[in-house]
Amino acid sequence: MRITVRVPDDLGEEVKRRTDNVSAYVVEALTEKLERERRRAARQEILERAQKGEAPDEDLHAINQRERREGDRDFPLSEGE
């Protein structure tokens, strides 16, 4: 699918300096963002259930744990980190 977005010039130039495949770079960034949001939503639901005194949904807990293990927590935010 083709999606057109507008980004600030400095952000676009930084991405172009880092990669020769902007599309792949953006796909990776969006995938990571969606995974973080999924994990955050799962954690929030687990916390809400705990506050109500309910046991966490085991499937939800398993999904959260799996995604935490699969996530790359060492991904550098900028060069040199």
DSSP file (Angstrom, degrees, kcal/mol; ACC not computed):
  #  RESIDUE AA STRUCTURE BP1 BP2  ACC     N-H-->O    O-->H-N    N-H-->O    O-->H-N    TCO  KAPPA ALPHA  PHI   PSI    X-CA   Y-CA   Z-CA
    1    1 A M              0   0    0      0, 0.0     2,-0.5     0, 0.0     0, 0.0   0.000 360.0 360.0 360.0 142.9    0.0    0.0    0.0
    2    2 A R        +     0   0    0      2,-0.0     2,-0.4     0, 0.0     0, 0.0  -0.882 360.0 178.4-103.1 128.7    1.2    3.5   -0.7
    3    3 A I        -     0   0    0     -2,-0.5     2,-0.5     2,-0.0     0, 0.0  -0.998  16.6-148.7-129.7 131.7    0.8    6.1    1.9
    4    4 A T        +     0   0    0     -2,-0.4     2,-0.3     2,-0.0    -2,-0.0  -0.878  22.6 173.2-102.0 129.2    1.9    9.7    1.6
    5    5 A V        -     0   0    0     -2,-0.5     2,-0.5     2,-0.0    -2,-0.0  -0.926  25.4-135.7-130.7 157.4    3.0   11.5    4.7
    6    6 A R        +     0   0    0     -2,-0.3     3,-0.0     6,-0.0    -2,-0.0  -0.956  25.2 178.1-113.5 132.5    4.6   14.9    5.4
    7    7 A V        -     0   0    0     -2,-0.5    -2,-0.0     1,-0.0     5,-0.0  -0.914  39.6 -86.7-127.9 156.0    7.4   15.1    7.9
    8    8 A P     >  -     0   0    0      0, 0.0     4,-2.4     0, 0.0     3,-0.4  -0.308  41.7-116.3 -58.9 146.7    9.5   18.1    9.0
    9    9 A D  H  > S+     0   0    0      1,-0.2     4,-2.6     2,-0.2     5,-0.2   0.883 113.7  52.5 -53.6 -44.2   12.5   18.7    6.8
   10   10 A D  H  > S+     0   0    0      1,-0.2     4,-1.9     2,-0.2    -1,-0.2   0.879 110.4  48.1 -65.3 -36.1   15.1   17.9    9.5
   11   11 A L  H  > S+     0   0    0     -3,-0.4     4,-2.3     2,-0.2    -1,-0.2   0.931 112.1  49.1 -67.7 -45.1   13.4   14.6   10.3
   12   12 A G  H  X S+     0   0    0     -4,-2.4     4,-2.3     1,-0.2    -2,-0.2   0.903 111.6  49.1 -60.0 -42.6   13.3   13.6    6.7
   13   13 A E  H  X S+     0   0    0     -4,-2.6     4,-1.9    -5,-0.2    -1,-0.2   0.889 109.3  52.7 -65.8 -38.9   16.9   14.5    6.2
   14   14 A E  H  X S+     0   0    0     -4,-1.9     4,-1.5    -5,-0.2    -2,-0.2   0.921 110.1  48.0 -62.5 -43.6   17.9   12.5    9.3
   15   15 A V  H  X S+     0   0    0     -4,-2.3     4,-1.6     1,-0.2     3,-0.3   0.931 110.6  51.2 -62.7 -45.0   16.1    9.4    8.0
   16   16 A K  H  < S+     0   0    0     -4,-2.3    -1,-0.2     1,-0.2    -2,-0.2   0.836 108.3  52.7 -62.8 -32.7   17.7    9.7    4.6
   17   17 A R  H  < S+     0   0    0     -4,-1.9    -1,-0.2     1,-0.2    -2,-0.2   0.833 111.8  46.7 -68.9 -31.4   21.2   10.0    6.2
   18   18 A R  H  < S+     0   0    0     -4,-1.5     2,-0.3    -3,-0.3    -2,-0.2   0.733 120.9  18.4 -84.5 -23.3   20.5    6.8    8.1
   19   19 A T     <  -     0   0    0     -4,-1.6     3,-0.2    -5,-0.1    -1,-0.1  -0.988  46.2-149.6-149.6 153.7   19.2    4.6    5.3
   20   20 A D  S    S+     0   0    0     -2,-0.3     2,-0.5     1,-0.2    -1,-0.1   0.441  97.7  61.6 -98.4  -2.6   19.0    4.2    1.6
   21   21 A N     >  +     0   0    0      1,-0.2     4,-2.0     2,-0.1    -1,-0.2  -0.760  59.2 171.6-123.9  84.0   15.6    2.4    2.0
   22   22 A V  H  > S+     0   0    0     -2,-0.5     4,-2.6     1,-0.2     5,-0.2   0.876  77.1  56.8 -61.5 -39.6   13.2    4.9    3.6
   23   23 A S  H  > S+     0   0    0      1,-0.2     4,-2.5     2,-0.2    -1,-0.2   0.932 108.8  45.0 -59.5 -47.2   10.2    2.7    3.1
   24   24 A A  H  > S+     0   0    0      1,-0.2     4,-2.4     2,-0.2    -1,-0.2   0.889 112.8  52.5 -64.2 -38.6   11.7   -0.2    5.0
   25   25 A Y  H  X S+     0   0    0     -4,-2.0     4,-2.2     2,-0.2    -2,-0.2   0.919 111.7  45.1 -62.4 -45.1   12.9    2.2    7.7
   26   26 A V  H  X S+     0   0    0     -4,-2.6     4,-2.8     2,-0.2     5,-0.2   0.894 111.0  53.3 -68.3 -40.5    9.4    3.6    8.2
   27   27 A V  H  X S+     0   0    0     -4,-2.5     4,-2.5    -5,-0.2    -2,-0.2   0.933 110.4  48.1 -59.0 -45.6    7.8    0.2    8.1
   28   28 A E  H  X S+     0   0    0     -4,-2.4     4,-2.3     1,-0.2    -2,-0.2   0.918 112.7  48.3 -61.2 -44.2   10.1   -0.9   10.9
   29   29 A A  H  X S+     0   0    0     -4,-2.2     4,-2.2     1,-0.2    -2,-0.2   0.915 113.1  46.7 -64.2 -43.7    9.4    2.2   12.9
   30   30 A L  H  X S+     0   0    0     -4,-2.8     4,-2.5     2,-0.2    -1,-0.2   0.890 111.0  52.5 -66.9 -38.5    5.6    1.9   12.5
   31   31 A T  H  X S+     0   0    0     -4,-2.5     4,-2.2    -5,-0.2    -2,-0.2   0.928 110.3  48.1 -61.8 -45.5    5.8   -1.8   13.4
   32   32 A E  H  X S+     0   0    0     -4,-2.3     4,-2.3     1,-0.2    -2,-0.2   0.903 110.9  51.4 -61.9 -41.7    7.7   -1.1   16.6
   33   33 A K  H  X S+     0   0    0     -4,-2.2     4,-2.3     1,-0.2    -2,-0.2   0.925 110.2  48.3 -62.0 -45.7    5.2    1.7   17.5
   34   34 A L  H  X S+     0   0    0     -4,-2.5     4,-2.3     1,-0.2    -1,-0.2   0.889 110.7  51.4 -63.3 -39.5    2.2   -0.6   17.1
   35   35 A E  H  X S+     0   0    0     -4,-2.2     4,-2.5     2,-0.2    -1,-0.2   0.911 109.5  50.0 -64.0 -41.9    3.9   -3.3   19.2
   36   36 A R  H  X S+     0   0    0     -4,-2.3     4,-2.6     1,-0.2    -2,-0.2   0.911 111.0  49.3 -61.6 -42.4    4.6   -0.8   22.0
   37   37 A E  H  X S+     0   0    0     -4,-2.3     4,-2.5     2,-0.2    -2,-0.2   0.893 110.5  50.6 -64.8 -39.2    0.9    0.3   21.9
   38   38 A R  H  X S+     0   0    0     -4,-2.3     4,-2.3     2,-0.2    -2,-0.2   0.927 112.4  46.5 -62.6 -45.6   -0.3   -3.3   22.0
   39   39 A R  H  X S+     0   0    0     -4,-2.5     4,-2.7     2,-0.2    -2,-0.2   0.914 112.0  51.0 -62.9 -42.7    2.0   -4.1   25.0
   40   40 A R  H  X S+     0   0    0     -4,-2.6     4,-2.5     1,-0.2    -2,-0.2   0.916 110.8  48.3 -61.7 -43.7    0.8   -0.9   26.7
   41   41 A A  H  X S+     0   0    0     -4,-2.5     4,-2.3     2,-0.2    -1,-0.2   0.899 111.9  49.6 -64.2 -40.5   -2.9   -1.8   26.2
   42   42 A A  H  X S+     0   0    0     -4,-2.3     4,-2.4     2,-0.2    -2,-0.2   0.928 112.1  47.8 -64.6 -44.6   -2.3   -5.3   27.5
   43   43 A R  H  X S+     0   0    0     -4,-2.7     4,-2.6     1,-0.2    -2,-0.2   0.910 111.0  51.8 -61.7 -41.6   -0.5   -4.0   30.6
   44   44 A Q  H  X S+     0   0    0     -4,-2.5     4,-2.7     1,-0.2    -1,-0.2   0.917 110.2  47.7 -62.4 -43.8   -3.3   -1.5   31.2
   45   45 A E  H  X S+     0   0    0     -4,-2.3     4,-2.3     2,-0.2    -1,-0.2   0.903 111.2  51.1 -64.8 -40.1   -5.9   -4.2   31.0
   46   46 A I  H  X S+     0   0    0     -4,-2.4     4,-2.1     2,-0.2    -2,-0.2   0.930 112.4  46.9 -61.1 -45.0   -3.9   -6.4   33.4
   47   47 A L  H  X S+     0   0    0     -4,-2.6     4,-2.5     2,-0.2    -2,-0.2   0.906 110.9  51.4 -63.7 -42.4   -3.6   -3.5   35.9
   48   48 A E  H  X S+     0   0    0     -4,-2.7     4,-1.3     1,-0.2    -1,-0.2   0.903 110.8  48.4 -62.9 -40.7   -7.3   -2.6   35.6
   49   49 A R  H  <>S+     0   0    0     -4,-2.3     5,-2.9     1,-0.2     4,-0.3   0.905 110.8  51.3 -65.3 -40.0   -8.3   -6.2   36.3
   50   50 A A  H ><5S+     0   0    0     -4,-2.1     3,-1.3     1,-0.2    -2,-0.2   0.897 106.5  53.9 -64.6 -39.5   -5.9   -6.3   39.3
   51   51 A Q  H 3<5S+     0   0    0     -4,-2.5    -1,-0.2     1,-0.3    -2,-0.2   0.817 108.7  49.6 -64.0 -29.6   -7.5   -3.1   40.7
   52   52 A K  T 3<5S-     0   0    0     -4,-1.3    -1,-0.3    -5,-0.2    -2,-0.2   0.475 120.2-111.7 -85.6  -2.6  -10.9   -4.8   40.5
   53   53 A G  T < 5S+     0   0    0     -3,-1.3     2,-0.3    -4,-0.3    -3,-0.2   0.626  73.5 137.4  81.8  12.7   -9.5   -7.8   42.3
   54   54 A E      < -     0   0    0     -5,-2.9    -1,-0.3    -6,-0.2    -2,-0.1  -0.632  59.6-110.1 -92.0 150.1   -9.9  -10.0   39.2
   55   55 A A        -     0   0    0     -2,-0.3     2,-0.1    -3,-0.1    -1,-0.1  -0.527  42.7-102.0 -72.6 144.2   -7.3  -12.4   38.0
   56   56 A P        -     0   0    0      0, 0.0     2,-0.4     0, 0.0    -1,-0.1  -0.392  39.7 -99.4 -66.5 145.7   -5.5  -11.3   34.8
   57   57 A D     >  -     0   0    0      1,-0.2     4,-2.7    -2,-0.1     5,-0.2  -0.521  30.5-143.9 -62.9 121.3   -6.6  -13.0   31.6
   58   58 A E  H  > S+     0   0    0     -2,-0.4     4,-2.6     1,-0.2     5,-0.2   0.867  98.4  51.3 -62.1 -37.7   -4.0  -15.7   31.1
   59   59 A D  H  > S+     0   0    0      2,-0.2     4,-2.5     1,-0.2    -1,-0.2   0.926 111.6  47.5 -64.4 -43.6   -4.0  -15.3   27.3
   60   60 A L  H  > S+     0   0    0      2,-0.2     4,-2.6     1,-0.2    -2,-0.2   0.918 112.6  49.1 -63.1 -44.0   -3.5  -11.6   27.6
   61   61 A H  H  X S+     0   0    0     -4,-2.7     4,-2.6     2,-0.2    -2,-0.2   0.916 111.4  49.6 -61.4 -43.8   -0.7  -12.1   30.1
   62   62 A A  H  X S+     0   0    0     -4,-2.6     4,-2.6     2,-0.2    -2,-0.2   0.905 111.1  49.3 -63.1 -41.9    0.9  -14.6   27.8
   63   63 A I  H  X S+     0   0    0     -4,-2.5     4,-2.6     2,-0.2     5,-0.2   0.933 111.7  49.1 -62.5 -45.9    0.7  -12.2   24.8
   64   64 A N  H  X S+     0   0    0     -4,-2.6     4,-2.0     1,-0.2    -2,-0.2   0.924 113.0  46.6 -59.9 -46.2    2.2   -9.4   26.9
   65   65 A Q  H  X S+     0   0    0     -4,-2.6     4,-2.2     2,-0.2    -1,-0.2   0.909 112.4  49.8 -64.8 -42.3    5.1  -11.5   28.0
   66   66 A R  H  X S+     0   0    0     -4,-2.6     4,-2.3     1,-0.2    -2,-0.2   0.930 111.8  47.6 -62.5 -45.5    5.8  -12.9   24.6
   67   67 A E  H  X S+     0   0    0     -4,-2.6     4,-1.5     1,-0.2    -1,-0.2   0.848 109.7  53.6 -67.3 -32.9    5.8   -9.4   23.0
   68   68 A R  H  < S+     0   0    0     -4,-2.0    -1,-0.2    -5,-0.2    -2,-0.2   0.917 111.1  46.3 -64.7 -42.4    8.1   -8.1   25.8
   69   69 A R  H  < S+     0   0    0     -4,-2.2    -2,-0.2     1,-0.2    -1,-0.2   0.882 115.3  46.0 -66.4 -37.6   10.5  -10.9   25.1
   70   70 A E  H  < S+     0   0    0     -4,-2.3    -1,-0.2    -5,-0.2    -2,-0.2   0.697  92.4 100.0 -80.5 -19.1   10.4  -10.4   21.3
   71   71 A G  S  < S-     0   0    0     -4,-1.5     2,-1.1    -5,-0.2     3,-0.1  -0.379  76.9-125.6 -70.0 144.9   10.7   -6.6   21.5
   72   72 A D    >   +     0   0    0      1,-0.2     3,-1.0    -2,-0.1    -1,-0.1  -0.769  32.2 174.3 -92.1  96.5   14.1   -5.1   20.9
   73   73 A R  T 3  S+     0   0    0     -2,-1.1    -1,-0.2     1,-0.2    -2,-0.0   0.543  73.5  60.5 -81.4  -6.6   14.7   -3.0   24.0
   74   74 A D  T 3   +     0   0    0     -3,-0.1    -1,-0.2     2,-0.1    -2,-0.0   0.247  68.0 136.1-102.9  12.2   18.3   -2.1   23.0
   75   75 A F    <   -     0   0    0     -3,-1.0     2,-0.1     1,-0.1     3,-0.0  -0.452  57.7-124.1 -64.5 120.2   17.3   -0.3   19.8
   76   76 A P        -     0   0    0      0, 0.0     3,-0.1     0, 0.0    -1,-0.1  -0.430  11.0-152.1 -69.4 137.2   19.4    2.9   19.7
   77   77 A L  S    S+     0   0    0      1,-0.2     2,-0.3    -2,-0.1    -2,-0.0   0.773  78.9   2.9 -78.8 -27.5   17.4    6.1   19.4
   78   78 A S  S >  S-     0   0    0     -3,-0.0     3,-1.6     0, 0.0    -1,-0.2  -0.971  95.6 -72.7-151.3 165.5   20.3    7.9   17.7
   79   79 A E  T 3  S+     0   0    0     -2,-0.3    -2,-0.0     1,-0.2   -61,-0.0  -0.308 114.2  27.0 -60.4 140.0   23.7    7.2   16.4
   80   80 A G  T 3         0   0    0      1,-0.0    -1,-0.2    -4,-0.0    -3,-0.0   0.373 360.0 360.0  92.6  -5.3   26.3    6.8   19.1
   81   81 A E    <         0   0    0     -3,-1.6    -2,-0.1     0, 0.0    -4,-0.1   0.467 360.0 360.0 -90.2 360.0   24.0    5.6   21.9
